[in-house]
Amino acid sequence: MKIQTVRVEESVGKVLSHDITKVVKGESKGASFKKGHIIKIEDIPELLKLGKENIYILDLEQTDVHEDDAGIRLGTAVSGIGTSWTGPRESRVNIYAEHEGLLKVNIPALEAVNDLPEVILSTLPNNTVVKKGDLLAGTKVIPLVVPEQTVLTAENICRQAGWVVKVLSFQERKVGVVITGSEIYKKRIRDGFGPVIKEKVEAYGSTVLGVDFAPDEVEVIACKINKMAEDGADIIIVTGGMSVDPDDVTPKAIRLTGANVEKYGAPALPGAMFMLAYLGDIPVMGVPACGMFFKITIVDLLLPRLLAGERVTRRDIVALAHGGLCKACPECRYPNCTFGKGSN
């Protein structure tokens, strides 16, 4: 790349090779002159006000890539299923969600791209629930011009990874709910779990197949879980009876069904007594009482992933430890907070 420096007063008729930005504190930031603009004599005073006494004209070589072209190529390489990109604007390309779903970020690939010289790619946290049109990521190169090899390397990282940023659609699932507790089964108190679970499930486009009640009896709970599976439940949520009290028998009941337990006890607060098991391919979530009492719990971190078709593992639950502490703000701001954001 060769750079030709031309005094502003002598630049009339020259073509700008990059945007010239104007910033008004607290009001605006944008390109006052766009790349490709042919400088006119009346532009000279404004350019001088912007602090531009010289104009730089770039003479690119075959091995050079202009920042705008690099941004376009990066956006194309990074954008996966369920996403689209726009730009460049001031050389930056933004990536957006094409539909509601679960944002997935390939973190090793993300870090590999950012480890390259003069390339940046920033994203929302992995496993963020997003809506159509949400901004997911932004990418650009730092200088006006980068070597072709830099862009090629970034493209190869994305190609070899298979994907870097994508949005998984929520699948329409039938969710069976078994609510345990003799006090509810015998109608001594009104059930508070059912409406909460129903609201969470339907928020992602799925439906509650049915709600059944069981006393604190291992065999009865296990039978009702198996019945939900036989009736076609894609996911089964079992509420209550998850602590260590003698009459809290739900974990034993889940095991009695023959389900394989991924993890009992989760490093998330609220949600410590949570259990995840699989009855064949059917996820069985053991939800402690906090799932009814608190607005946001571990259920809100893992249910979207299950509804997006992921198989959540023991390792996924262990990873919740970093960021798994809810600050219990007086006014809940989830998902615009730290809860669940550090495990990715």
N, C-alpha and C positions, 0 to 999 in steps of 0.2 A: 504494500500500500504506500502510495506517495501522497503527501499532504502539501497542498499549495495554499499559502497564506496570502489573502488579498485584503487590503484595507477597505473598510466599509465604503468610504467615499469613492472607491474605484471598482465597486462590486456590481454596479448596475449591469443587468443582463446575465449575471452569473446565476447558476442553478444551485440552490441549497442542497447539500447532501445529508442533512439531518435537521430535525425539528429544533426550533429555538423557543425555549419555554419562558413564559411570563408568569411570575408568582406575585399575587397581591395578598398579603397577610390577612388571614381570616376571611377572605372572599373567594379567591379562585386560584387555580393552578392549571395551566394548559399551554398548548403550543400557540404562540403568537404568529409564528411563521412555520409552515409545514415543509417537510422534506419535498423537494421538487419545485418549490416556489421560485419563480424567476424574479430576481430582485429588481425593483423599480426605483426611480429616483426619489419618489415620495416615501419609500420605506426607510431611507437613510436616517432621518431623525428618530424614528421609533427604535431602530436597531441600536442607535447610540444610547437611547434611554435605557435599553435593556443591558447596557454594559458591553455591547459587542462593537469593539473598534476594529476587529479583524474578522473576516469570514474565512472559514477553512473549507477548501474544495478538495474532495477526496478523489484520488485516482486509484481505483481498485485493481489489484492483480487477480489472476485466475485463482489463486489460493486463498483469496479473501472472501469473507461473507459479511455483508452489511448487517447491522443490528436488527433491522426490520425483517430481513429474510431469515436470519437466524431464529428470531422469535417465532415466525410462522412455522419453521421446520420443527422447532422444539414443541410448540403447541400441538402440532400434528402427531409427533412421536409420543407425547405424554398422554394425550386424550384417549381414553378407553371407552368401553361400552357405557352407554347412558350419559355420555358427556359430549360437549361441543365447545369450540373455542371461538373467540372473537379478537380482533385486533389486526395488526399491532397498533397500540396507542402509546406514543412516546417510547416505542420499541417493545412495550410489554404486551404479552398475549395472555388473556384471561380464559380460564376454563370453567364452564358452567354445567349444572345438572340439567339434563334433558327431561327428567321426570323425578318424582318422589322416590326415595329409596335410601339405601345405606351406602355411604361413601366408604370405599376401600382404597387404601393407600399402600402401595408396595414400598415399605420403608427402606429395605436394603437398596432397591433401585433408586429411590428418592435421594438417599445419602450418596450413592455413587455418582449421580448426576451433579449434585452440589459439590462433590469433591473435585470436579473438573475445574480448571482455571477459567475464570471469567464467565461462569454460567451459574444462574440461580433458578431454583424452582421451589416455591413455597406453597404449602397446602393447608387446608383445615385438618384437624386431627383425624386419624384413622377411626373408622366405625362411627362417624357422625351421621345422625339422621338428617337428611336434607330434603328440601322441597324443589320442585321444578323452578329453574331460574336462579338457584342459589350459586353464589361464587364459590368455587371449590379450590382453585389454585391459580397462581400467576407465575409466569416464567419469562425470562429475558436474559440477554447477555449484558455484561457491564460496559465494555467499550463500544465505540461506534462500529468497530470492525473486529472480527475474530478470525482466526485461521479456519479454513474449511475442515481440517482434521478435528478440531474441537467439536464442531457440530456433528461430524460423522461419528465421533466417539459417543456423544450423547445419544444419538439415534440408535447406535448399536446396543448401548446399555438398555434402552427401552425395548428394543426388538428382542434381545436375549431374555429379558425379564418376562416378556409376554404381555405385561400390562404394568402401568405405573399408577394411574388414577382411573377409577371406574365407579359406577353407581349401580348397585344391585337392586332390582325391583323387589318390593315386598310381595311375597306369594300369598295367595288366598288360602289360608289354612283353617281347618276345623279344630277348634281347641276344646278339649274336654276339661271340666273343672270338678274336682272332688274336694269338698269342704269338710274338714274333720273337726271334731269337738263334740263331746256328749252334750254340752250345754246348748249348742246350736241344734244338734240332731233332735234333742228332746224339747226344743222350742222354748227353752228357758230364757234365751236372749235372741235377738234378731241377728241374722247373718249380715255382716258388713263387708265380707270378702267378695261375694259374688258381683255386686255392682262395680267395685273397683277393678276387678279382673276384666269384666266385660268392657269397661271403658277403655282400658289399655289395649285389649285385643282388637277392638273395632277401630281404634285410632289408626291402625296399620292396614285396614282393609280386610281383616279376617273376621271369622264369626265364632261364637261360642256354640259348640255342638250340643252341649247340655251341661247342667249343673246338678250334681248329686251330693248328698250329705251322708256322713258316716260318723258313728260314735267312736270313742277312743279305743277301738278294738283292732288289733293288727290284721286279723284274717278278713274282717269286713272291709277295711280300707283297701287291702290288697285286691280283694274281689272286685271292688268298684273301679279300681284303676284298670284292672284287666278288662272289665266290661266296657270301659271307655275306649280302650284299644280295639276291642272286637267291634264296637259300633262305628269305627272309622275315624277316630281322633288322630290328627297329625301331630298334635302336641298335647300333653296332659299336664295340667297344673294342679298340684295338691297343696292346699293351704292349711296352716295351723298345725300344732302338735310337733313342732320342729326343734324344741329346746331339749334340755337334758333332764327335765322332770320325769318321774317314773311313769306318769300317764301320757307323756308326749311320745307316741309310738309311731308317728308317721314315717320316720326314717326306716324303722324296722319293716313297716308295711311295704314301702317302696322296694326294699331288698327282697322281701318275700315274693314279689311278683316275678322274680328272676331277672329284674333289670340290672344292668351293669352300672355301678355307681362311678361316675367320673370324679366327683368331689363332694364331700360333705363338710361344710364349713368354708366360708369364703372371706377373703381379706377385704371386705367392703362393709362400710358402716354408713347407713343401715343395711343389714342383710347378712350378718355374720353366720347365722344358722341355716343358710341356704344350702340346698342339695340339688345337684344335677345328675340324672341317671338316664340311661337309654334302655328302653324296652324294645329290643330289636333296633329299628331305626327311629323309633318314636321317642323324642325327648320327654323326660318326666322332670318337672321342676317342683321341688319341695320348697314352698314359700313360707317363711316364718311370719309371725304376727306383725312384724314391722311393715310388711307389704300392705297392710290395711291402714296402719296408723300414720305412716309417713307418705307424703306425696310422691317422692322419688326415692327409689331403692335400687338394689342390685337387679331387680326384675327389669327395670327400665334400661339397664345396660346390656342385658343378655337377651331379652325377648326380641328386640329388633333383629338381632343377628340370627336367631333361630327362624324368625319369620322371613328373613332374606335367604333362607336355605342353607345357612352355614351349620356345620357340626361343631359346636363349642366343646372344647376339650378341657381337661384338668389344667393344662398349661395356660389356657386362656383365662381361667378363673384365678390361678395363682398370680398372673400378671396384673390383675386388678389392684393388687396391693399398692402400687404406685399410682396415686390419684384416686384411690378407692374410699377416701374419707370425705364424707359430705360435711360441709361447714354449717349446715342447718341455719341458713340465712333467714332472718325474720320474714323476708319476702323472697320466695324461691325464684331463681333466675335460670334454672336448668332448662335447656342444655347450654346456656351461655355462662358456664362456670367451669370449675376445675374437676367436678365429680366425674370420675371415669375417664378422664382425658390423659392420664399419665401412663396408662397400661399399654399404650400402642407402640 
